[in-house]
Amino acid sequence: MLQLKNDHYEIGGLDVRQICEDFGSPLYIYDTAKMEAQYKRLQKAFKGSKLKINYACKALSNINVLRFFQQLGAGLDTVSIQEVELGLRAGFAAEEIIYTPNGVSMAEIEKAVAHGVRINIDNLSILEQFGAKYGNSYPVCIRMNPHIMAGGHSKISVGHIDSKFGISIHQRRHLERLVQSLNLNVEGVHMHTGSDILDVDTFLVGAQLLFDVARDFPDLKYLDFGSGFKVPYKADDIATNVEELGQKMTGMFKEFCAEYGRELEIEFEPGKFLVSESGTFCCQVNGLKQTTATVFAQVDTGMNHLIRPMFYDAYHHIENISNPKADPRVYTVVGYICETDTFANDRQIAEVRQGDILAFRNAGAYCFTMANNYNSRYKPAEVLVHKGKAHLITRRQNLEDLLHNQVEMEWPQK
Ligand SMILES: *Cc1c(COP(=O)(O)O)cnc(C)c1O
């Protein structure tokens, strides 16, 4: 991750200014060492249990990142048939991939079954169709909605009472009847209540609710507790204490398994926790603009490349890579998109000059994967720093990429 060493910034031991010089701006840079450290931290927190960590690849879906997690021993959490196919291409075995879609057609679920991946269903009417077609010939996992309001922002909370995700815990009786009458083979139960859950107790309350549901199904292999681990976005920010969570949950889980009569697998599917802090997004200052009340730092990127500040009011800490030792001054950092496109309001940053490289922290999760071509801008390049070397993993786009799927018509002559 991005670190200040003496008077310059490094990622994975490499000078950030040099990486930007080599690959251009704007640029996403990821550090495999931080991904691995986070993966191992979670493993260690749950040691003693049969743990499976499925990387939620919607956070950062470059195939090289998927392969890196596959080599660490992770499974893959996918939410679309395309992510399933990407995971298979990356080298995950079908049974290591769990497919947790929402609101997709039965046809897409049939494709996932044909690929042989694990299926997680979050809708009773789809479950009914699934049962009618496959009966007990294909195992299924059930996604429950525990109705816990959690998550850092209403747009990333998915477990509350009005959420479209999961089967309500109040529908347990209906679920049980469907499972029985369709003779379903329920191999797992699942919940995922959203991103950025602030305290360990919220997880534990959710876990108890999932244990309750699990008692209805005698043939389970795993319980999947989803994700929502919060990572720090600024100094002194709250973060999920995974060590405390691991300790408390391992105890509860052991007790549950003893009562259930069998040792089950405990699964998690973090995205943000594994990749957020590994990523840095670098851009260059095109100019400074002083108005009556504000000093704008205008950068060569916009919400087309990093939408989280505008979309979720997300805070991304900004460092001045080119001038780290300077005294901080107050800036409003804005993008070049022709809309209000603000990355940070009244932010203290080491004195910014035209041409300086600015870096956004926590740019590993939900940043490049949400990038788009609005204003016909090219998407940035991506670089993966692994064992002291910077590898280009996505090249910068060009005009041909913008036109790639456009079909130029033959206009009839007048
Ligand atoms: C997005 C998602 C995750 C990952 O959430 P993070 O907050 O990035 O850890 C896990 N499970 C499901 C089903 C998801 O949709």
The ligand as an SDF file (V2000), in Angstrom:
LIG
                    3D

 15 15  0  0  0  0  0  0  0  0999 V2000
  -20.5450   -7.0680   -2.6300 C   0  0  0  0  0  0  0  0  0  0  0  0
  -20.7270   -8.3270   -1.9250 C   0  0  0  0  0  0  0  0  0  0  0  0
  -19.7560   -8.7640   -1.0240 C   0  0  0  0  0  0  0  0  0  0  0  0
  -18.5240   -7.9770   -0.6700 C   0  0  0  0  0  0  0  0  0  0  0  0
  -18.7610   -6.8870    0.1530 O   0  0  0  0  0  0  0  0  0  0  0  0
  -17.5620   -6.0240    0.7430 P   0  0  0  0  0  0  0  0  0  0  0  0
  -18.1740   -4.9680    1.5480 O   0  0  0  0  0  0  0  0  0  0  0  0
  -16.7830   -5.4950   -0.4240 O   0  0  0  0  0  0  0  0  0  0  0  0
  -16.6910   -6.9300    1.5260 O   0  0  0  0  0  0  0  0  0  0  0  0
  -19.9550   -9.9910   -0.4440 C   0  0  0  0  0  0  0  0  0  0  0  0
  -21.0470  -10.7300   -0.7140 N   0  0  0  0  0  0  0  0  0  0  0  0
  -21.9950  -10.3360   -1.5760 C   0  0  0  0  0  0  0  0  0  0  0  0
  -23.1690  -11.2110   -1.8390 C   0  0  0  0  0  0  0  0  0  0  0  0
  -21.8760   -9.1230   -2.2010 C   0  0  0  0  0  0  0  0  0  0  0  0
  -22.8420   -8.7190   -3.0350 O   0  0  0  0  0  0  0  0  0  0  0  0
  1  2  1  0
  2  3  1  0
  2 14  2  0
  3  4  1  0
  3 10  2  0
  4  5  1  0
  5  6  1  0
  6  7  2  0
  6  8  1  0
  6  9  1  0
 10 11  1  0
 11 12  2  0
 12 13  1  0
 12 14  1  0
 14 15  1  0
M  END
$$$$
